[in-house]
Amino acid sequence: MNKVLLLTTKYPCGAGEGWLTNELAECFSREGKSVSVLALSWEYEDGHSDVVELNGVKVYRSRLWKFFYRKNFICAMLKIFLFSLVVRFRYKRKIFDADLILATTPCIVIWGLLDFFMTRPRAKKYLILWDFFPYYMRDLWGSGRARLFSFFVKWENRLYNKFDAIGCMTKGSIEFLEKNYSVDCRRVRQLPLWTKQLPLVEVGAAEQKVLRAKYGIDEHAFVAVYGGAMSVVQGLDNILDLAASMKGRTEYQFVFIGRGPELPRLRARAVDEEMSNVRFINYVPRDEYEKIIAVCDVGIVSLAGEHAVPSFPSKSIDYLKVGLPVLASIDRYTEFGAILVNEMKAGRWVEAGDPVSLGQVLEEMRQDSVFLSDCASNGRRYYENEMKVELATQNIIAACEEV
């Protein structure tokens, strides 16, 4: 398996913007594989159509016309049904002679590519299953679109069965897959999240003071930071509810870093409710982002409480990488809380929608410097031992060779 093709909707190409998919593709390249990526720009800001060579990986990026990126239900459905067909048409004359075809979820948004490339009988096909798209959307839609949910589940099930092997993040994800989809459990493996191992970001007292001043972070406050996408999936109103309950307590500050469709509304709410303890920072390159979170005190993981599917938030990787204790506001169905407390030993969690309990836990963490120090070192140790990208490539190759 010397030629690898990755099909995905998330492959950042800007300086300092690398993500899990970049790290995986580049690791395969370092191991001597020829790696190509078909990347669909799911958000307009992800980049225009182009072909680039990036860190040993050939990236074929496609972006639709701007109309498809309007934030409404009709455009979202059109994008799901048409995007992968457009990409397939653009590259139908391009021969992707892959030995190993990797795809990331949600499968539905790349269905046209899957139906095309799965006709290659000699190529092994591996699905990296990060989320159960229809179930996430059902939790957000409610019962109003039950027929659409059922249609998407059946369609996704058909796509899952095209793969030789499927990798899930956690044991809970495997159990959910086997319970709700008709797939051969012998093809399913556990594939934990990964990252490229980097030295610990160390920020001295002088640099910390400079960084906090640069980004409007109070020098003396106990800072809880959220970094990542801002959409309805994250349920970030739970964090603003906590911030609102702590107005006037100058010892706390809440910092949000990132972008997304919910950012304008969240920012407006903070202004309307005069939350002077909340600070929004626009998207910054990853190396700068890691320095910012390193000078904070607690990293926040947030998920909307409506979800009833297992998950492992990828933003936690950055917190572990810089040795930042984690406070999670998450639904009770995900395994992440138990993993955070029992395996990582890197923080605490509270069920989403309970700002009182969340505030109590944050206060307890602030007052226990020994606990925070232990969480920091434990989290970094977990990152170093369990999240090596080389382990992911080994697991993928081994799974494909077994089937």
C-alpha positions, -999 to +999 in steps of 0.1 A: +000+000+000+023+027-013-002+051-028-027+068-004-057+089-013-075+109+014-111+121+009-121+148+034-139+181+040-113+194+064-077+199+052-064+234+061-036+246+038-027+279+054+005+285+074+002+272+109-033+258+103-026+220+102-052+196+116-056+159+123-060+151+086-028+171+077-008+153+103-020+119+092-014+125+055+021+140+062+030+110+084+021+086+056+043+108+033+072+107+058+069+069+058+075+068+021+040+067+007+028+088-022-001+107-008-029+127-025-058+145-009-092+154-024-103+183-001-138+198-002-140+233+012-171+229+033-169+265+045-162+292+019-133+305+040-116+271+037-100+281+004-106+284-033-102+256-058-065+249-063-038+222-066-009+225-042+021+205-030+022+208+008+047+191+030+051+162+006+013+158+000-005+167-033-037+185-023-066+189-048-089+215-033-124+223-045-148+250-036-183+256-048-199+288-060-206+312-032-244+307-034-240+272-019-225+287+013-255+307+023-266+297+058-300+282+052-314+247+051-319+246+013-283+255+005-270+230+031-290+202+015-279+212-020-243+212-008-246+177+006-262+163-025-241+181-052-207+190-039-190+156-042-206+151-077-190+184-088-156+173-075-160+140-092-167+157-125-137+181-121-113+152-115-128+124-135-100+126-161-074+126-133-062+091-124-059+084-087-044+050-087-045+044-050-037+013-030-053+027+001-083+050+001-090+068+034-122+088+040-134+109+070-169+113+082-195+125+075-197+101+046-228+117+032-210+148+021-185+128+000-209+102-013-203+109-049-165+103-045-171+072-025-193+057-052-167+065-078-135+054-060-151+023-044-152+007-079-114+003-075-113-034-064-076-036-056-076-006-033-082-011+004-108+013+018-106+026+054-132+049+070-121+072+098-154+075+117-154+106+139-191+114+141-226+101+134-239+129+112-276+120+111-278+116+149-261+149+155-285+166+132-316+149+147-306+161+181-305+197+168-335+194+145-358+178+170-386+155+156-396+179+129-375+162+102-378+125+111-382+113+075-350+131+065-332+116+095-343+081+085-332+087+049-297+099+060-292+070+083-300+045+056-278+063+031-249+065+056-253+028+064-250+020+027-218+040+025-203+024+057-206-010+041-184+000+012-153+000+034-130-028+042-123-014+077-137+012+100-119+031+127-138+046+157-124+069+183-136+051+214-152+019+226-184+037+230-184+048+194-179+012+183-208+001+204-230+029+190-221+020+155-229-017+160-262-009+177-275+016+152-260+005+119-259-029+101-222-033+097-199-063+100-184-058+135-153-078+124-143-048+102-145-023+130-114-012+150-106+014+176-086+043+162-079+069+189-073+105+179-037+114+171-014+143+168+022+150+157+043+150+188+058+185+195+079+198+224+060+213+253+052+250+248+069+268+277+060+304+284+079+323+310+064+349+333+076+378+312+062+364+280+030+355+297+025+391+307+032+403+272+008+378+256-020+385+280-016+422+274-015+417+236-048+399+235-066+418+262-065+391+288-064+403+324-029+398+339-042+386+373-074+368+364-080+331+365-087+325+328-109+298+313-103+295+276-124+279+248-106+274+215-122+260+184-153+261+161-183+281+173-215+264+160-247+251+176-229+217+181-207+232+208-235+247+229-214+277+239-243+294+255-236+271+285-203+289+289-218+324+285-244+314+311-216+307+335-198+340+326-231+359+332-235+343+366-200+355+375-203+392+364-186+414+388-162+387+400-129+402+387-109+371+396-124+353+366-122+359+328-136+338+299-118+338+266-131+325+233-108+319+204-120+309+169-147+314+144-179+299+132-216+306+124-224+312+161-197+338+167-216+369+158-246+359+180-224+350+209-204+382+207-237+402+205-251+384+235-219+392+255-222+429+246-260+431+252-256+415+287-226+436+295-203+406+302-171+425+308-155+392+319-157+378+284-131+383+257-134+371+220-102+367+200-104+362+162-089+332+146-051+330+149-025+306+134-020+274+154+015+282+168+002+315+181-030+299+194-010+274+214+010+302+231-023+320+240-039+289+256-006+281+274-009+314+293-045+306+305-054+285+335-081+260+323-092+248+289-129+244+283-144+216+262-181+223+254-208+203+237-245+209+235-265+188+260-290+177+233-266+152+218-271+115+225-240+101+207-205+093+219-177+117+209-142+128+217-137+165+211-105+171+191-099+205+207-089+187+239-057+177+221-043+212+221-050+216+258-032+184+266-003+194+243+004+226+263-003+210+297-036+229+303-061+214+328-094+207+312-130+215+323-156+199+302-193+209+298-206+179+279-236+157+274-240+126+296-238+102+267-203+109+256-174+089+270-151+119+271-159+128+307-149+094+320-118+093+298-108+128+310-112+119+347-102+082+348-077+077+320-062+111+314-066+123+349-064+158+334-095+176+346-131+174+355-165+174+338-201+186+343-232+178+324-241+206+299-269+229+309-259+232+346-241+265+350-243+263+388-224+230+390-200+242+363-192+273+384-187+253+415-162+230+398-144+259+382-141+275+417-128+243+432-102+240+404-090+276+409-085+270+446-065+238+443-032+246+427-018+211+434-047+195+415-042+219+386-005+210+385-012+173+385-038+177+357-013+196+336+014+170+339-010+140+335-026+155+304+008+161+288+018+125+296-013+111+280-006+132+249+029+119+246+020+082+253-014+077+236-017+102+208+012+097+185+002+100+148+026+071+140+003+048+160-026+059+139-009+050+106+002+017+120-033+009+132-048+018+098-023-003+078-027-033+102-065-032+099-064-031+061-039-060+060-061-081+083-093-079+060 
